[in-house]
Structures are given as structure tokens and as C-alpha cells.
């Protein structure tokens, strides 16, 4: 694994896969009896994680897990999303918001906007790494790994490739 000298390995590829599988089992346990789940992945990393969770859910259960992407500018989450960004019928469905890292909760809070006017049964949150620096009232129901960091440290999640894993920089 090619790791620069300023990166510390938090989770190896195998450890990350194990955390994702455990999260999928937790989602299944909490939603037992549900026929369909919507996994709403935030941008690229959240969508990649949502796809991995969906594949495992469909392997271990009878739940149909549908993945949608939430188009959000993570650098400036207050930028408005397109009006029709979530055009799927979500009436009476469970939506699991999925992202790679939860830092302050700002990204997840803004990503909820297109779901607020829908008649959703419940919204849950799944994150691979929770840094617990919450400034917004967002608390994940499903967490792969809790990690206390300083505000100046940064978490890098690499979902694919030879250096797949979670790193602290």
C-alpha cells in the first residue's frame, strides 16, 4: 500500500470492508421487515459507500436497496441543489443518508433539504467514520468507526484502488 509519510493508516482495506459489512448488518437488523430501503449517498464518496452497503444488504437479506446520489457541493453545501435533484417517489420509504466522514454535520444537514418536503417514513444516517466534531444536530445511527481527532487533522477515505483504506493526515 503506497502511503505517504504524513498519512497514518486508520483502517486497512480489509478492516474497512469489515466495518462496511457490519454497518450493513446493523441497517438490516434495524429495518427488519422493510421491503425496500433508499440509500442516499452524498456526492462521490457517499454514493460509493451506499453502493457497497446496498450490495451487502441484498446479499444478506431480502431488502431491495436502491441507491440514489445526493448532488451536494461539499466545499459549499449551502449552494442550492437542483429542484428535481431527488425525483424518486419516496412516500412511506426509509431513507438512509450515507457519507464517508461525519465531521461537523453541516454537509449532512444541508443534504436533508430535498427530502424535507417528501412523505418519508424515516431518515437515518450512516457514516464510515465519525469524527464527533458536531456543530449541527446530526447523529449517525450507523457508524463504521469512531475517531477522536483534532480540528486540524483530516480524514481521507479511499474506497478503491491499491491504497484503499482510511487515513489520518
N, C-alpha and C positions, 0 to 999 in steps of 0.2 A: 504494500500500500504506500503510495507516494504521499508523504505528509511533510509539509514544510516545518521548519524548526520552530516557528511561532504558533503551531497548532498542537493542541493536546487532544488525543483521542478520548472522547467521552463514551461513545458506543461504537463497537466494531460493526461490520456488515452483519455478521451472524447475530450479535446482540440486538441490533436494530430490527432485524427480521423477527426475532423472538418477541420483542416489545410490541410490534405491529400485530403479530398473531394473537398475543394476549389481549390487546385492545379489541380486536375483532370478536374474541370470545366474550369479553365484557359487554360489548354492544349487543351481541346475540342474547346473552343472559338477561339484560335489561329490557330487551324488546321481544322476548319470547311470546309467541302468539301473533306477532305482527307479520303480515304477508309481504309488505314492501317497506323499504327504507329509502330515503333520499339522502345520499352523501354529497354534501355541498362543499366541494374543495375550493379553497381560496387561492386564486391565481395558479401558477405552475406547481409549486411545491405542495400546496394543499390538495390540488387535484391529483397529483401523483400518489400521495398518501391515501386519498379517498379510493383510487383505483385499486391499490393494494389491499385495502380493507374490504372492498367490495368482492374481490376475487376470493379472499379467505372466507368471508361471510357466506358466499354462495357454495363454497367447498364444504363448510361445516354445518350448514343449516338449509332450511327451505325458504329462507327470506330472499326475496328478489331485491338486490341492492342496486339502485340506479345512481350513477354519478353525474353530477352537474358541476360546471365550473362557475364560480362567482368572480366576475371580472372586476377586480379592485386594484387600484394603484396603491401598492403598499408604501411607497415613498410619500404619497399624498392621499391618504384614504378618504379625505373629505371631498375629493373630486367626485362629482356626480356620476353614477353609473347610468348606462343607457336605460331608458324607461322599460324596455322589453327584455332586460338582461336575464330575467328568470320568467320564461313564458310557460313553463310546465305547470300542469294542474296539480297543485299541492293540497287540495282540500282534504282535510282529515288525515294527512300523512305525517309521519315522524321525520323530521329533518335533522341530520347530524352535520353541524358545521365542522369542517376539517381543515386544520392548518398544521404546518410543521412545528412552529415555535410560538408559544404564547409568552409575550414579554409584558407589555402594559395592558393589553386587552383592547387597545384602540382599534387595531385592524379588525378584530372580530366584532367589535361594537358597530363599526361602520358597515361591515359586511352583512349585518342583520337587516339593513334598511329595505332591500327588495322583498323581504319575507314578511314584513310587518303588516301589510295590507292583505295578506293571504289568510285563509281559514285553516291554518296548520294545527294539527293535533298537539304537537310538542316540538320544541327545538332543543337539541342537546349539542354539546361541544366536545370534540375530540382533538387532542394535540399530541404530537410525538414528544415534545419537550416543553415543560412548563418551567419558566424561569421565576415565576412568583413575584414579579415586579408590578403587580396590578395597580393601575391608576383608574381603571374602568371596572365596573362591577361584573366582570366576566370570570366565571369559574368553570373549568372543564369537568365534565362527568367522566371522561376517559382520558387518561394520561399515560403515555408510554414511560416517561422518565421525568422525575422532579429534579431540578438542578438549581441550587442557590449560586448566583453569580453576582459580580459587581455590575453596576450600570455601564462601566466602560468595557466590559468583556462582551464578546459577540459569539453567538452560536451559529455554526454553519452546518446545514444538513445536506448531504449529498445522497440522493435517492438511487442513483445508478452509477455504473462505471466501476473501475478497478479500485477507486478510493471511496467507495460507498461507505457511509457511516455518519456519525455526528461528531463535530469538532468544536473545541473552545479556542477562540483566538483572542 
